[in-house]
Amino acid sequence: MHVRKNDIIQVTAGDDAGKTGKILYVMTKQNRVIVEGINFIQKHIKRSEKNPQGGRVQKEAPVSVSNVLVICQNKNCEKSGKGVRTRRKILENGEKSRVCYKCGSEIIASD
């Protein structure tokens, strides 16, 4: 999967196309991600002891991973601040790293 938790992403399709947000949760088996502030739904809550008022709660719903792109943070890149495709690069120590398709700079998930 080309995205990880805490990545800053841009949505490319759907009602929230063009918006950016931070990935909160990655569902690898379903190929979906939950992004902060993107794709809100209304969840109806029944009255209970825990929630005596009941009502509707607004929360984020999953988005398909094919509809998001990682944002390149490199200032020298022509796509800086926009969504870019990623590639895998094998480092000298044998580890794999994600790099920007355009400029080749490493993409690091912010914490």
Buried (B, 14 or more C-beta within 10 A) or exposed (E): EBBBEEBBBBBEEEEBEEBBBBBBEBEEEEEBBBBEEBBEEEEEEEEEEEEEEEEEEEEBEBBEBEBBBBBBBBEEBEBBEEBBEBEEEEEEEEEEEBBBBBBEBEBEBEE
